[in-house]
Amino acid sequence: MVEMTLESVGDHQLDAARNSPNGRAARTLHSGARLRQTLIALTAGTRLNEHQSPGDATILCLRGSVTLHAGERSVTIPAGSLVDVPPQRHDLVANDDSLVILTVGLG
């Protein structure tokens, strides 16, 4: 069992995103046979381009806010909110410097 402080890991990832030319940084927190969790740091205005849904997934916003676009639908996810990722193509845009945890069910 590995313990970590999301606050310190998040601070580190945001620093890495701010120093990255693409405005983002990610770190896998857990990768198992049935579940993967990734901490993603995005600087304000950074977009994760449209991509297919990986299956059952959620986004938990820890800091800042992001907007999830899927087809004609958009939802803003503020800090402290959890949203299901729709099973269709979507993108994600950081409204502020943000930290999110993407949780994906595998198989």
N, C-alpha and C positions, 0 to 999 in steps of 0.2 A: 504494500500500500504506500503510495507516494502522496505526501501532503504538500500543499503550496498555498500561498496567499494570493488570491486573485488580484488584490490591490497592487502588490509589488510586481507580479507578472504582467498585469495590465499596463502599469506605468512603463515598464521596459518595452512592451510591444508598441505602445504609443510613441515612445521615443524613436524606436526603429522605423515606424511608419513615417514620422516627420522627417527622418533622414533618408527615406527611400524615394527614388524618382517616381515611383508609381503611387505613393501615398498610402501604402498599406503594408501590414506585416501580420503574420499568422503563426500560431503555435498550437500544435496538437496537445490537448490536455489529457485525452483518453482515446485509445484505439484498441478496441476489443473485437471479438467475433461478431457481436450483435449491435455495437454502439460505438460511434465516434463523436468526440466533442472537440471543437476547434475554437480557440480564442482568436478573434480577428480584430485588429486595430485599423481604423480608417481615418484619414484626415478629412476635414470638412471639404465637401465637394467631390470626394473620391467615389467612383462608381465601380461596382463589380458588374461587368457587362452581362447582358442577358445570357442565361444558360438554362439548361433543362434541370428540373427538380431532381434531386438525388434519391427520391423516395420519401418515406416518412421523415420529416425534419421540422425543427423549431428554431426560432431565433429569439434569444434572450438578450435584450439591450442592457448592458451594465452601466454605461456612461455615454452621455451625449444623446443623439437621436439619429435614427436612420429611416429611410422610406423604402418600402418594398413595393415594386411595381410588377403586376402580373396581368397581362392583357389590358383591359380597360379599368382594372381595379388598382388602387394605390392605398397603402396604409402606412401612416407614420407610427414608428415604434419608439416611444420615449424611454429614457432610463427607467428600469424597474419593470418593463413590460415584456411579456412573452407572447409570440405569435406563431401560429402554424404556417409553414411554408406551403403554398399551394402546389398541387401536383401538375404544374405546367411551367412553361418558360417564364423566367422572371429575372429582374435585376435588383440591385440594392445600392442605394446612394446615401452617403453620410451627410447629414445636415450640419453636423458639428463634428469636431474631433470625437470619435466614438469607439467604444469597445462593445463587441457582441460575442456571444457564444452560440455557435452553430452546432446543434445536436442532430445527428443523422442516424436513423435506424438502419442497420445493415442486414439484409435478408430477412 
